[in-house]
Amino acid sequence: ICTVNSLYSEFSSAILVFMPGLGEIRRLHEILMDHTFFSIEGLFEIYPLHSTIASDQQTAVFNIPPPGVRKIVIGQYIQPYS
């Protein structure tokens, strides 16, 4: 889903990844930023999203990426009360 594929071209250019907590969010963010594929400038915008992250960084997740750029948001999954 992160590569150019005509099958997915009409869908959103954003991917939302849910992680269980802040530690996992930070770790996945580090892994993606250090990965040679995801660190190619101009192909991806990768954002961690958590309530403890500065509000200006949180609002950046709502920016629409330029054409050809895939946005990846790594946020926390909150289990609903049952």
PyMOL Python script that loads the backbone (N, CA, C, O; Angstrom):
from pymol import cmd

cmd.read_pdbstr("""\
ATOM      1  N   ILE A   1       0.815  -1.215   0.000  1.00  0.00           N
ATOM      2  CA  ILE A   1       0.000   0.000   0.000  1.00  0.00           C
ATOM      3  C   ILE A   1       0.850   1.267   0.000  1.00  0.00           C
ATOM      4  O   ILE A   1       0.325   2.366  -0.177  1.00  0.00           O
ATOM      5  N   CYS A   2       2.149   1.119   0.196  1.00  0.00           N
ATOM      6  CA  CYS A   2       3.010   2.304   0.230  1.00  0.00           C
ATOM      7  C   CYS A   2       3.688   2.576  -1.104  1.00  0.00           C
ATOM      8  O   CYS A   2       4.384   3.582  -1.243  1.00  0.00           O
ATOM      9  N   THR A   3       3.504   1.723  -2.062  1.00  0.00           N
ATOM     10  CA  THR A   3       4.161   1.936  -3.343  1.00  0.00           C
ATOM     11  C   THR A   3       3.149   2.398  -4.378  1.00  0.00           C
ATOM     12  O   THR A   3       1.937   2.282  -4.195  1.00  0.00           O
ATOM     13  N   VAL A   4       3.676   2.914  -5.447  1.00  0.00           N
ATOM     14  CA  VAL A   4       2.801   3.380  -6.525  1.00  0.00           C
ATOM     15  C   VAL A   4       2.176   2.160  -7.191  1.00  0.00           C
ATOM     16  O   VAL A   4       2.870   1.290  -7.716  1.00  0.00           O
ATOM     17  N   ASN A   5       0.858   2.121  -7.157  1.00  0.00           N
ATOM     18  CA  ASN A   5       0.126   1.005  -7.742  1.00  0.00           C
ATOM     19  C   ASN A   5      -1.188   1.562  -8.255  1.00  0.00           C
ATOM     20  O   ASN A   5      -1.949   2.144  -7.482  1.00  0.00           O
ATOM     21  N   SER A   6      -1.468   1.402  -9.520  1.00  0.00           N
ATOM     22  CA  SER A   6      -2.672   1.980 -10.104  1.00  0.00           C
ATOM     23  C   SER A   6      -3.947   1.460  -9.432  1.00  0.00           C
ATOM     24  O   SER A   6      -4.980   2.127  -9.471  1.00  0.00           O
ATOM     25  N   LEU A   7      -3.881   0.290  -8.825  1.00  0.00           N
ATOM     26  CA  LEU A   7      -5.036  -0.264  -8.141  1.00  0.00           C
ATOM     27  C   LEU A   7      -5.487   0.631  -6.979  1.00  0.00           C
ATOM     28  O   LEU A   7      -6.680   0.719  -6.691  1.00  0.00           O
ATOM     29  N   TYR A   8      -4.535   1.293  -6.314  1.00  0.00           N
ATOM     30  CA  TYR A   8      -4.838   2.111  -5.153  1.00  0.00           C
ATOM     31  C   TYR A   8      -4.816   3.610  -5.446  1.00  0.00           C
ATOM     32  O   TYR A   8      -5.034   4.407  -4.533  1.00  0.00           O
ATOM     33  N   SER A   9      -4.567   4.010  -6.662  1.00  0.00           N
ATOM     34  CA  SER A   9      -4.362   5.415  -6.983  1.00  0.00           C
ATOM     35  C   SER A   9      -5.563   6.307  -6.701  1.00  0.00           C
ATOM     36  O   SER A   9      -5.386   7.495  -6.430  1.00  0.00           O
ATOM     37  N   GLU A  10      -6.771   5.775  -6.758  1.00  0.00           N
ATOM     38  CA  GLU A  10      -7.944   6.613  -6.525  1.00  0.00           C
ATOM     39  C   GLU A  10      -8.291   6.752  -5.040  1.00  0.00           C
ATOM     40  O   GLU A  10      -9.206   7.499  -4.693  1.00  0.00           O
ATOM     41  N   PHE A  11      -7.579   6.048  -4.162  1.00  0.00           N
ATOM     42  CA  PHE A  11      -7.834   6.131  -2.736  1.00  0.00           C
ATOM     43  C   PHE A  11      -6.965   7.216  -2.100  1.00  0.00           C
ATOM     44  O   PHE A  11      -6.106   7.803  -2.758  1.00  0.00           O
ATOM     45  N   SER A  12      -7.199   7.470  -0.826  1.00  0.00           N
ATOM     46  CA  SER A  12      -6.453   8.483  -0.087  1.00  0.00           C
ATOM     47  C   SER A  12      -4.961   8.190  -0.101  1.00  0.00           C
ATOM     48  O   SER A  12      -4.536   7.037  -0.175  1.00  0.00           O
ATOM     49  N   SER A  13      -4.178   9.258  -0.027  1.00  0.00           N
ATOM     50  CA  SER A  13      -2.729   9.089   0.019  1.00  0.00           C
ATOM     51  C   SER A  13      -2.227   9.004   1.454  1.00  0.00           C
ATOM     52  O   SER A  13      -1.026   9.125   1.699  1.00  0.00           O
ATOM     53  N   ALA A  14      -3.136   8.796   2.407  1.00  0.00           N
ATOM     54  CA  ALA A  14      -2.753   8.714   3.811  1.00  0.00           C
ATOM     55  C   ALA A  14      -2.984   7.315   4.368  1.00  0.00           C
ATOM     56  O   ALA A  14      -3.912   6.610   3.972  1.00  0.00           O
ATOM     57  N   ILE A  15      -2.111   6.937   5.297  1.00  0.00           N
ATOM     58  CA  ILE A  15      -2.217   5.656   5.985  1.00  0.00           C
ATOM     59  C   ILE A  15      -2.230   5.951   7.482  1.00  0.00           C
ATOM     60  O   ILE A  15      -1.386   6.700   7.975  1.00  0.00           O
ATOM     61  N   LEU A  16      -3.172   5.373   8.198  1.00  0.00           N
ATOM     62  CA  LEU A  16      -3.243   5.533   9.645  1.00  0.00           C
ATOM     63  C   LEU A  16      -2.891   4.198  10.293  1.00  0.00           C
ATOM     64  O   LEU A  16      -3.528   3.178  10.029  1.00  0.00           O
ATOM     65  N   VAL A  17      -1.865   4.221  11.146  1.00  0.00           N
ATOM     66  CA  VAL A  17      -1.395   3.020  11.829  1.00  0.00           C
ATOM     67  C   VAL A  17      -1.701   3.177  13.319  1.00  0.00           C
ATOM     68  O   VAL A  17      -1.334   4.184  13.924  1.00  0.00           O
ATOM     69  N   PHE A  18      -2.362   2.198  13.903  1.00  0.00           N
ATOM     70  CA  PHE A  18      -2.679   2.243  15.324  1.00  0.00           C
ATOM     71  C   PHE A  18      -1.689   1.390  16.109  1.00  0.00           C
ATOM     72  O   PHE A  18      -1.415   0.243  15.755  1.00  0.00           O
ATOM     73  N   MET A  19      -1.155   1.976  17.186  1.00  0.00           N
ATOM     74  CA  MET A  19      -0.228   1.286  18.069  1.00  0.00           C
ATOM     75  C   MET A  19      -0.789   1.352  19.489  1.00  0.00           C
ATOM     76  O   MET A  19      -1.619   2.215  19.775  1.00  0.00           O
ATOM     77  N   PRO A  20      -0.350   0.448  20.397  1.00  0.00           N
ATOM     78  CA  PRO A  20      -0.934   0.410  21.732  1.00  0.00           C
ATOM     79  C   PRO A  20      -0.526   1.550  22.673  1.00  0.00           C
ATOM     80  O   PRO A  20      -1.256   1.843  23.621  1.00  0.00           O
ATOM     81  N   GLY A  21       0.603   2.190  22.440  1.00  0.00           N
ATOM     82  CA  GLY A  21       1.037   3.236  23.369  1.00  0.00           C
ATOM     83  C   GLY A  21       2.117   4.125  22.794  1.00  0.00           C
ATOM     84  O   GLY A  21       2.575   3.922  21.670  1.00  0.00           O
ATOM     85  N   LEU A  22       2.525   5.126  23.587  1.00  0.00           N
ATOM     86  CA  LEU A  22       3.507   6.106  23.136  1.00  0.00           C
ATOM     87  C   LEU A  22       4.850   5.463  22.799  1.00  0.00           C
ATOM     88  O   LEU A  22       5.482   5.836  21.811  1.00  0.00           O
ATOM     89  N   GLY A  23       5.291   4.508  23.605  1.00  0.00           N
ATOM     90  CA  GLY A  23       6.571   3.842  23.340  1.00  0.00           C
ATOM     91  C   GLY A  23       6.581   3.155  21.982  1.00  0.00           C
ATOM     92  O   GLY A  23       7.562   3.246  21.245  1.00  0.00           O
ATOM     93  N   GLU A  24       5.514   2.482  21.656  1.00  0.00           N
ATOM     94  CA  GLU A  24       5.406   1.785  20.368  1.00  0.00           C
ATOM     95  C   GLU A  24       5.294   2.782  19.213  1.00  0.00           C
ATOM     96  O   GLU A  24       5.842   2.559  18.133  1.00  0.00           O
ATOM     97  N   ILE A  25       4.579   3.882  19.453  1.00  0.00           N
ATOM     98  CA  ILE A  25       4.467   4.928  18.433  1.00  0.00           C
ATOM     99  C   ILE A  25       5.845   5.489  18.113  1.00  0.00           C
ATOM    100  O   ILE A  25       6.224   5.598  16.947  1.00  0.00           O
ATOM    101  N   ARG A  26       6.588   5.843  19.148  1.00  0.00           N
ATOM    102  CA  ARG A  26       7.941   6.393  18.943  1.00  0.00           C
ATOM    103  C   ARG A  26       8.868   5.389  18.267  1.00  0.00           C
ATOM    104  O   ARG A  26       9.643   5.747  17.380  1.00  0.00           O
ATOM    105  N   ARG A  27       8.784   4.140  18.687  1.00  0.00           N
ATOM    106  CA  ARG A  27       9.665   3.105  18.109  1.00  0.00           C
ATOM    107  C   ARG A  27       9.373   2.910  16.626  1.00  0.00           C
ATOM    108  O   ARG A  27      10.298   2.864  15.816  1.00  0.00           O
ATOM    109  N   LEU A  28       8.096   2.793  16.263  1.00  0.00           N
ATOM    110  CA  LEU A  28       7.754   2.617  14.846  1.00  0.00           C
ATOM    111  C   LEU A  28       8.165   3.845  14.037  1.00  0.00           C
ATOM    112  O   LEU A  28       8.649   3.715  12.913  1.00  0.00           O
ATOM    113  N   HIS A  29       7.973   5.031  14.604  1.00  0.00           N
ATOM    114  CA  HIS A  29       8.391   6.256  13.922  1.00  0.00           C
ATOM    115  C   HIS A  29       9.893   6.228  13.648  1.00  0.00           C
ATOM    116  O   HIS A  29      10.329   6.554  12.544  1.00  0.00           O
ATOM    117  N   GLU A  30      10.683   5.840  14.642  1.00  0.00           N
ATOM    118  CA  GLU A  30      12.137   5.728  14.474  1.00  0.00           C
ATOM    119  C   GLU A  30      12.493   4.700  13.398  1.00  0.00           C
ATOM    120  O   GLU A  30      13.350   4.950  12.551  1.00  0.00           O
ATOM    121  N   ILE A  31      11.834   3.555  13.440  1.00  0.00           N
ATOM    122  CA  ILE A  31      12.113   2.498  12.457  1.00  0.00           C
ATOM    123  C   ILE A  31      11.850   3.002  11.041  1.00  0.00           C
ATOM    124  O   ILE A  31      12.677   2.819  10.148  1.00  0.00           O
ATOM    125  N   LEU A  32      10.691   3.640  10.837  1.00  0.00           N
ATOM    126  CA  LEU A  32      10.353   4.131   9.499  1.00  0.00           C
ATOM    127  C   LEU A  32      11.298   5.248   9.055  1.00  0.00           C
ATOM    128  O   LEU A  32      11.704   5.291   7.894  1.00  0.00           O
ATOM    129  N   MET A  33      11.648   6.151   9.972  1.00  0.00           N
ATOM    130  CA  MET A  33      12.537   7.259   9.612  1.00  0.00           C
ATOM    131  C   MET A  33      13.951   6.768   9.285  1.00  0.00           C
ATOM    132  O   MET A  33      14.656   7.386   8.487  1.00  0.00           O
ATOM    133  N   ASP A  34      14.358   5.667   9.898  1.00  0.00           N
ATOM    134  CA  ASP A  34      15.697   5.114   9.648  1.00  0.00           C
ATOM    135  C   ASP A  34      15.732   4.172   8.448  1.00  0.00           C
ATOM    136  O   ASP A  34      16.810   3.848   7.950  1.00  0.00           O
ATOM    137  N   HIS A  35      14.576   3.732   7.983  1.00  0.00           N
ATOM    138  CA  HIS A  35      14.503   2.787   6.874  1.00  0.00           C
ATOM    139  C   HIS A  35      14.842   3.494   5.564  1.00  0.00           C
ATOM    140  O   HIS A  35      14.376   4.608   5.325  1.00  0.00           O
ATOM    141  N   THR A  36      15.633   2.869   4.730  1.00  0.00           N
ATOM    142  CA  THR A  36      16.076   3.511   3.482  1.00  0.00           C
ATOM    143  C   THR A  36      14.916   3.818   2.539  1.00  0.00           C
ATOM    144  O   THR A  36      14.967   4.815   1.819  1.00  0.00           O
ATOM    145  N   PHE A  37      13.878   2.993   2.522  1.00  0.00           N
ATOM    146  CA  PHE A  37      12.745   3.229   1.635  1.00  0.00           C
ATOM    147  C   PHE A  37      11.889   4.397   2.114  1.00  0.00           C
ATOM    148  O   PHE A  37      11.530   5.270   1.324  1.00  0.00           O
ATOM    149  N   PHE A  38      11.562   4.414   3.402  1.00  0.00           N
ATOM    150  CA  PHE A  38      10.670   5.440   3.939  1.00  0.00           C
ATOM    151  C   PHE A  38      11.372   6.774   4.176  1.00  0.00           C
ATOM    152  O   PHE A  38      10.709   7.800   4.330  1.00  0.00           O
ATOM    153  N   SER A  39      12.678   6.774   4.207  1.00  0.00           N
ATOM    154  CA  SER A  39      13.404   8.027   4.434  1.00  0.00           C
ATOM    155  C   SER A  39      13.741   8.763   3.142  1.00  0.00           C
ATOM    156  O   SER A  39      14.411   9.795   3.183  1.00  0.00           O
ATOM    157  N   ILE A  40      13.292   8.254   1.995  1.00  0.00           N
ATOM    158  CA  ILE A  40      13.529   8.950   0.729  1.00  0.00           C
ATOM    159  C   ILE A  40      12.749  10.258   0.750  1.00  0.00           C
ATOM    160  O   ILE A  40      11.522  10.258   0.851  1.00  0.00           O
ATOM    161  N   GLU A  41      13.459  11.359   0.656  1.00  0.00           N
ATOM    162  CA  GLU A  41      12.819  12.670   0.748  1.00  0.00           C
ATOM    163  C   GLU A  41      11.836  12.883  -0.398  1.00  0.00           C
ATOM    164  O   GLU A  41      12.143  12.607  -1.558  1.00  0.00           O
ATOM    165  N   GLY A  42      10.668  13.371  -0.056  1.00  0.00           N
ATOM    166  CA  GLY A  42       9.666  13.663  -1.067  1.00  0.00           C
ATOM    167  C   GLY A  42       8.705  12.530  -1.356  1.00  0.00           C
ATOM    168  O   GLY A  42       7.766  12.717  -2.130  1.00  0.00           O
ATOM    169  N   LEU A  43       8.902  11.359  -0.764  1.00  0.00           N
ATOM    170  CA  LEU A  43       7.979  10.245  -0.987  1.00  0.00           C
ATOM    171  C   LEU A  43       7.012  10.037   0.171  1.00  0.00           C
ATOM    172  O   LEU A  43       5.872   9.619  -0.031  1.00  0.00           O
ATOM    173  N   PHE A  44       7.472  10.331   1.387  1.00  0.00           N
ATOM    174  CA  PHE A  44       6.663  10.075   2.575  1.00  0.00           C
ATOM    175  C   PHE A  44       6.739  11.235   3.545  1.00  0.00           C
ATOM    176  O   PHE A  44       7.769  11.900   3.659  1.00  0.00           O
ATOM    177  N   GLU A  45       5.632  11.472   4.247  1.00  0.00           N
ATOM    178  CA  GLU A  45       5.590  12.337   5.417  1.00  0.00           C
ATOM    179  C   GLU A  45       5.088  11.446   6.541  1.00  0.00           C
ATOM    180  O   GLU A  45       3.988  10.899   6.462  1.00  0.00           O
ATOM    181  N   ILE A  46       5.894  11.301   7.589  1.00  0.00           N
ATOM    182  CA  ILE A  46       5.569  10.377   8.668  1.00  0.00           C
ATOM    183  C   ILE A  46       5.390  11.171   9.951  1.00  0.00           C
ATOM    184  O   ILE A  46       6.279  11.918  10.359  1.00  0.00           O
ATOM    185  N   TYR A  47       4.219  11.002  10.593  1.00  0.00           N
ATOM    186  CA  TYR A  47       3.879  11.765  11.780  1.00  0.00           C
ATOM    187  C   TYR A  47       3.500  10.851  12.929  1.00  0.00           C
ATOM    188  O   TYR A  47       2.647   9.979  12.768  1.00  0.00           O
ATOM    189  N   PRO A  48       4.130  11.039  14.103  1.00  0.00           N
ATOM    190  CA  PRO A  48       3.616  10.382  15.306  1.00  0.00           C
ATOM    191  C   PRO A  48       2.463  11.230  15.848  1.00  0.00           C
ATOM    192  O   PRO A  48       2.491  12.456  15.735  1.00  0.00           O
ATOM    193  N   LEU A  49       1.463  10.594  16.427  1.00  0.00           N
ATOM    194  CA  LEU A  49       0.318  11.324  16.966  1.00  0.00           C
ATOM    195  C   LEU A  49      -0.040  10.762  18.339  1.00  0.00           C
ATOM    196  O   LEU A  49      -0.417   9.598  18.478  1.00  0.00           O
ATOM    197  N   HIS A  50       0.089  11.623  19.348  1.00  0.00           N
ATOM    198  CA  HIS A  50      -0.226  11.235  20.727  1.00  0.00           C
ATOM    199  C   HIS A  50      -0.488  12.512  21.501  1.00  0.00           C
ATOM    200  O   HIS A  50       0.031  13.568  21.141  1.00  0.00           O
ATOM    201  N   SER A  51      -1.281  12.435  22.556  1.00  0.00           N
ATOM    202  CA  SER A  51      -1.642  13.631  23.321  1.00  0.00           C
ATOM    203  C   SER A  51      -0.449  14.306  23.984  1.00  0.00           C
ATOM    204  O   SER A  51      -0.526  15.485  24.326  1.00  0.00           O
ATOM    205  N   THR A  52       0.654  13.583  24.172  1.00  0.00           N
ATOM    206  CA  THR A  52       1.831  14.167  24.807  1.00  0.00           C
ATOM    207  C   THR A  52       2.754  14.869  23.813  1.00  0.00           C
ATOM    208  O   THR A  52       3.732  15.497  24.216  1.00  0.00           O
ATOM    209  N   ILE A  53       2.457  14.770  22.545  1.00  0.00           N
ATOM    210  CA  ILE A  53       3.265  15.423  21.503  1.00  0.00           C
ATOM    211  C   ILE A  53       2.782  16.858  21.354  1.00  0.00           C
ATOM    212  O   ILE A  53       1.586  17.126  21.470  1.00  0.00           O
ATOM    213  N   ALA A  54       3.697  17.777  21.098  1.00  0.00           N
ATOM    214  CA  ALA A  54       3.371  19.203  20.983  1.00  0.00           C
ATOM    215  C   ALA A  54       2.207  19.430  20.019  1.00  0.00           C
ATOM    216  O   ALA A  54       2.098  18.768  18.987  1.00  0.00           O
ATOM    217  N   SER A  55       1.340  20.377  20.378  1.00  0.00           N
ATOM    218  CA  SER A  55       0.117  20.600  19.590  1.00  0.00           C
ATOM    219  C   SER A  55       0.400  21.026  18.158  1.00  0.00           C
ATOM    220  O   SER A  55      -0.372  20.679  17.264  1.00  0.00           O
ATOM    221  N   ASP A  56       1.487  21.773  17.902  1.00  0.00           N
ATOM    222  CA  ASP A  56       1.793  22.157  16.517  1.00  0.00           C
ATOM    223  C   ASP A  56       2.170  20.948  15.681  1.00  0.00           C
ATOM    224  O   ASP A  56       1.880  20.904  14.485  1.00  0.00           O
ATOM    225  N   GLN A  57       2.816  19.962  16.300  1.00  0.00           N
ATOM    226  CA  GLN A  57       3.142  18.730  15.587  1.00  0.00           C
ATOM    227  C   GLN A  57       1.894  17.883  15.380  1.00  0.00           C
ATOM    228  O   GLN A  57       1.774  17.192  14.368  1.00  0.00           O
ATOM    229  N   GLN A  58       0.958  17.930  16.337  1.00  0.00           N
ATOM    230  CA  GLN A  58      -0.284  17.176  16.192  1.00  0.00           C
ATOM    231  C   GLN A  58      -1.125  17.721  15.041  1.00  0.00           C
ATOM    232  O   GLN A  58      -1.714  16.945  14.288  1.00  0.00           O
ATOM    233  N   THR A  59      -1.189  19.036  14.895  1.00  0.00           N
ATOM    234  CA  THR A  59      -2.012  19.624  13.837  1.00  0.00           C
ATOM    235  C   THR A  59      -1.414  19.364  12.454  1.00  0.00           C
ATOM    236  O   THR A  59      -2.130  19.422  11.455  1.00  0.00           O
ATOM    237  N   ALA A  60      -0.126  19.082  12.385  1.00  0.00           N
ATOM    238  CA  ALA A  60       0.519  18.808  11.092  1.00  0.00           C
ATOM    239  C   ALA A  60      -0.050  17.556  10.432  1.00  0.00           C
ATOM    240  O   ALA A  60       0.032  17.417   9.212  1.00  0.00           O
ATOM    241  N   VAL A  61      -0.624  16.644  11.213  1.00  0.00           N
ATOM    242  CA  VAL A  61      -1.170  15.420  10.625  1.00  0.00           C
ATOM    243  C   VAL A  61      -2.373  15.707   9.725  1.00  0.00           C
ATOM    244  O   VAL A  61      -2.748  14.865   8.909  1.00  0.00           O
ATOM    245  N   PHE A  62      -2.980  16.886   9.866  1.00  0.00           N
ATOM    246  CA  PHE A  62      -4.147  17.229   9.053  1.00  0.00           C
ATOM    247  C   PHE A  62      -3.781  17.908   7.736  1.00  0.00           C
ATOM    248  O   PHE A  62      -4.654  18.154   6.903  1.00  0.00           O
ATOM    249  N   ASN A  63      -2.498  18.213   7.542  1.00  0.00           N
ATOM    250  CA  ASN A  63      -2.057  18.805   6.282  1.00  0.00           C
ATOM    251  C   ASN A  63      -2.206  17.792   5.151  1.00  0.00           C
ATOM    252  O   ASN A  63      -1.911  16.608   5.317  1.00  0.00           O
ATOM    253  N   ILE A  64      -2.661  18.270   4.018  1.00  0.00           N
ATOM    254  CA  ILE A  64      -2.777  17.411   2.841  1.00  0.00           C
ATOM    255  C   ILE A  64      -1.414  17.344   2.169  1.00  0.00           C
ATOM    256  O   ILE A  64      -0.838  18.379   1.834  1.00  0.00           O
ATOM    257  N   PRO A  65      -0.891  16.136   1.967  1.00  0.00           N
ATOM    258  CA  PRO A  65       0.434  16.023   1.349  1.00  0.00           C
ATOM    259  C   PRO A  65       0.375  16.411  -0.131  1.00  0.00           C
ATOM    260  O   PRO A  65      -0.672  16.295  -0.768  1.00  0.00           O
ATOM    261  N   PRO A  66       1.498  16.869  -0.666  1.00  0.00           N
ATOM    262  CA  PRO A  66       1.542  17.180  -2.095  1.00  0.00           C
ATOM    263  C   PRO A  66       1.299  15.931  -2.930  1.00  0.00           C
ATOM    264  O   PRO A  66       1.473  14.818  -2.433  1.00  0.00           O
ATOM    265  N   PRO A  67       0.903  16.090  -4.181  1.00  0.00           N
ATOM    266  CA  PRO A  67       0.705  14.928  -5.056  1.00  0.00           C
ATOM    267  C   PRO A  67       1.951  14.048  -5.091  1.00  0.00           C
ATOM    268  O   PRO A  67       3.076  14.539  -5.194  1.00  0.00           O
ATOM    269  N   GLY A  68       1.732  12.761  -5.005  1.00  0.00           N
ATOM    270  CA  GLY A  68       2.846  11.811  -5.063  1.00  0.00           C
ATOM    271  C   GLY A  68       3.486  11.514  -3.723  1.00  0.00           C
ATOM    272  O   GLY A  68       4.383  10.675  -3.642  1.00  0.00           O
ATOM    273  N   VAL A  69       3.042  12.190  -2.661  1.00  0.00           N
ATOM    274  CA  VAL A  69       3.603  11.969  -1.323  1.00  0.00           C
ATOM    275  C   VAL A  69       2.600  11.185  -0.497  1.00  0.00           C
ATOM    276  O   VAL A  69       1.419  11.532  -0.450  1.00  0.00           O
ATOM    277  N   ARG A  70       3.062  10.142   0.145  1.00  0.00           N
ATOM    278  CA  ARG A  70       2.204   9.306   0.994  1.00  0.00           C
ATOM    279  C   ARG A  70       2.398   9.751   2.440  1.00  0.00           C
ATOM    280  O   ARG A  70       3.527   9.802   2.928  1.00  0.00           O
ATOM    281  N   LYS A  71       1.301  10.073   3.126  1.00  0.00           N
ATOM    282  CA  LYS A  71       1.345  10.478   4.529  1.00  0.00           C
ATOM    283  C   LYS A  71       1.051   9.255   5.392  1.00  0.00           C
ATOM    284  O   LYS A  71       0.091   8.523   5.150  1.00  0.00           O
ATOM    285  N   ILE A  72       1.899   9.046   6.410  1.00  0.00           N
ATOM    286  CA  ILE A  72       1.708   7.960   7.359  1.00  0.00           C
ATOM    287  C   ILE A  72       1.570   8.579   8.752  1.00  0.00           C
ATOM    288  O   ILE A  72       2.469   9.277   9.219  1.00  0.00           O
ATOM    289  N   VAL A  73       0.441   8.319   9.406  1.00  0.00           N
ATOM    290  CA  VAL A  73       0.196   8.816  10.756  1.00  0.00           C
ATOM    291  C   VAL A  73       0.190   7.615  11.692  1.00  0.00           C
ATOM    292  O   VAL A  73      -0.532   6.642  11.475  1.00  0.00           O
ATOM    293  N   ILE A  74       1.014   7.702  12.744  1.00  0.00           N
ATOM    294  CA  ILE A  74       1.121   6.616  13.724  1.00  0.00           C
ATOM    295  C   ILE A  74       0.469   7.103  15.004  1.00  0.00           C
ATOM    296  O   ILE A  74       1.022   7.969  15.682  1.00  0.00           O
ATOM    297  N   GLY A  75      -0.690   6.569  15.349  1.00  0.00           N
ATOM    298  CA  GLY A  75      -1.432   7.014  16.516  1.00  0.00           C
ATOM    299  C   GLY A  75      -1.719   5.871  17.465  1.00  0.00           C
ATOM    300  O   GLY A  75      -1.390   4.713  17.208  1.00  0.00           O
ATOM    301  N   GLN A  76      -2.347   6.240  18.575  1.00  0.00           N
ATOM    302  CA  GLN A  76      -2.654   5.250  19.604  1.00  0.00           C
ATOM    303  C   GLN A  76      -4.075   4.754  19.470  1.00  0.00           C
ATOM    304  O   GLN A  76      -5.008   5.530  19.266  1.00  0.00           O
ATOM    305  N   TYR A  77      -4.220   3.462  19.587  1.00  0.00           N
ATOM    306  CA  TYR A  77      -5.543   2.850  19.608  1.00  0.00           C
ATOM    307  C   TYR A  77      -6.052   2.877  21.040  1.00  0.00           C
ATOM    308  O   TYR A  77      -5.378   2.396  21.951  1.00  0.00           O
ATOM    309  N   ILE A  78      -7.216   3.427  21.237  1.00  0.00           N
ATOM    310  CA  ILE A  78      -7.836   3.455  22.561  1.00  0.00           C
ATOM    311  C   ILE A  78      -9.007   2.474  22.547  1.00  0.00           C
ATOM    312  O   ILE A  78      -9.957   2.645  21.783  1.00  0.00           O
ATOM    313  N   GLN A  79      -8.935   1.468  23.377  1.00  0.00           N
ATOM    314  CA  GLN A  79     -10.015   0.480  23.437  1.00  0.00           C
ATOM    315  C   GLN A  79     -11.238   1.120  24.062  1.00  0.00           C
ATOM    316  O   GLN A  79     -11.151   1.690  25.150  1.00  0.00           O
ATOM    317  N   PRO A  80     -12.372   1.037  23.395  1.00  0.00           N
ATOM    318  CA  PRO A  80     -13.594   1.621  23.968  1.00  0.00           C
ATOM    319  C   PRO A  80     -14.033   0.844  25.207  1.00  0.00           C
ATOM    320  O   PRO A  80     -13.775  -0.352  25.341  1.00  0.00           O
ATOM    321  N   TYR A  81     -14.696   1.554  26.096  1.00  0.00           N
ATOM    322  CA  TYR A  81     -15.245   0.894  27.282  1.00  0.00           C
ATOM    323  C   TYR A  81     -16.350  -0.055  26.851  1.00  0.00           C
ATOM    324  O   TYR A  81     -17.119   0.230  25.934  1.00  0.00           O
ATOM    325  N   SER A  82     -16.410  -1.193  27.537  1.00  0.00           N
ATOM    326  CA  SER A  82     -17.481  -2.132  27.192  1.00  0.00           C
ATOM    327  C   SER A  82     -18.517  -2.212  28.271  1.00  0.00           C
ATOM    328  O   SER A  82     -19.488  -2.957  28.140  1.00  0.00           O
TER     329      SER A  82
END
""", "prot")
cmd.dss("prot")
cmd.show_as("cartoon", "prot")
cmd.util.cbc("prot")
cmd.orient("prot")
